Amino acid sequence: MKTGFIGAGKVGFTLGKFFSEKGVKVTGYSSRNTSSAKEAAQFTSSRYFHEMGDLIQESDVLFLTVPDAAITPVWDQVRQYPIRGKYICHCSGARSAEDAFPGIQQTGAYEYSVHPLFAVSDAYTAYQKIPDVFFTIEGNTAHLGKMMEFLKNAGLQVQVIDPSCKTKYHAAASVASNLVIGLLDMSLSMLEECGFSREAALGALTPLVRGNVEHVLTDGPAASLTGPVERGDTETVCKHLNCLDTPSDRALYSLLSERLIPLAKAKHPERSYRPLEELLRSFEQEEL
Ligand SMILES: NC(=O)c1ccc[n+]([C@@H]2O[C@H](COP(=O)([O-])OP(=O)(O)OC[C@H]3O[C@@H](n4cnc5c(N)ncnc54)[C@H](OP(=O)(O)O)[C@@H]3O)[C@@H](O)[C@H]2O)c1
């Protein structure tokens, strides 16, 4: 299916380049600024469209790769053109297709959200990573089979999710990426309080963090768990909690430690974690 892009930014460049390398006919780009659309067209050996209507007419599939807040305003422009039978997609993780394209049923077009579980930070190189990236899709059920076939034939790994799960799915991605950054930042600040420079702290954490993430990704969370919670070492956990300076840091440490206990129990069903559970609960009652 011939595929066009409205919004020549990081994701538009990346998907267009990937599709064109996989033999999908990329019609081209329209964007807010002429220069972005021209650059994207050059990068993907496709065309720049001055008129959005011409791009729409020549495309079977349209990706609205604009910032989340611009998706519905751009959709309001797109729906002014004849779009019956066309596949209209956005790439936001936070919005469902139905929410982003209000009134699409009346136009005869089919709505989809196609979200890459990946941070696209460079418009020119990220396409090389796309074979490893996982995409989720939700939207018009009647034509989902055809859309899946198109995306899979184009070389994407895609999983269908229920629209009602879209927000939870996006929150899950944030937990694994953004919130981990919050935890690492907390650890770096604590090391700085121990006399490390920021640079030395980053260097010191690198093998620990890399090894941990690689272990979890290979063997799963329970098999990778080590440390005082796994050992049921209530005294050490208590000392850790008492050395933290703020109620929010103590609450964070305590709640995450509590989250680890079922994993520790799965690994050591013979051990009692009751004293540790009681300690954590008493801290949480104080801090929350
Ligand atoms: N980047 C990521 O890591 C990532 C990951 C997953 C999903 N997504 C999703 O992908 C979508 C696009 O994100 P992005 O990172 O590619 O954003 P981006 O790099 O900021 O690019 C968005 C492009 O949209 C164009 N644009 C803005 N308003 C427009 C309008 N009213 N009409 C036409 N074009 C307009 C801008 O074009 P001009 O240059 O012409 O002004 C800009 O280049 C978003 O829904 C985002 O949530 C992004």
The ligand as an ORCA input file, in Angstrom:
! r2SCAN-3c Opt
* xyz 0 1
  N      10.274     10.522     19.246
  C       9.936      9.461     19.915
  O      10.739      8.902     20.659
  C       8.577      8.842     19.769
  C       8.416      7.512     20.182
  C       7.175      6.921     20.052
  C       6.112      7.654     19.510
  N       6.299      8.951     19.145
  C       5.137      9.675     18.589
  O       5.380     10.006     17.229
  C       4.714     11.233     16.923
  C       5.695     12.195     16.308
  O       6.737     12.430     17.249
  P       8.190     12.944     16.792
  O       9.103     12.598     17.914
  O       8.485     12.499     15.420
  O       7.952     14.514     16.822
  P       8.862     15.635     16.156
  O      10.225     15.143     15.897
  O       8.652     16.857     16.981
  O       8.184     15.838     14.732
  C       6.880     16.272     14.565
  C       6.800     16.987     13.228
  O       5.440     17.360     13.051
  C       5.410     18.550     12.304
  N       4.240     19.319     12.693
  C       3.963     19.902     13.867
  N       2.744     20.466     13.836
  C       2.272     20.245     12.589
  C       1.082     20.592     11.927
  N       0.141     21.279     12.555
  N       0.927     20.199     10.640
  C       1.882     19.494      9.991
  N       3.045     19.136     10.583
  C       3.217     19.509     11.856
  C       6.694     19.306     12.606
  O       7.112     19.643     11.346
  P       7.972     20.901     10.906
  O       9.385     20.451     11.106
  O       7.566     21.004      9.502
  O       7.602     22.077     11.768
  C       7.632     18.255     13.214
  O       8.759     18.027     12.424
  C       4.071     11.727     18.211
  O       2.731     11.307     18.237
  C       4.865     11.002     19.287
  O       4.140     10.780     20.482
  C       7.507      9.569     19.245
*
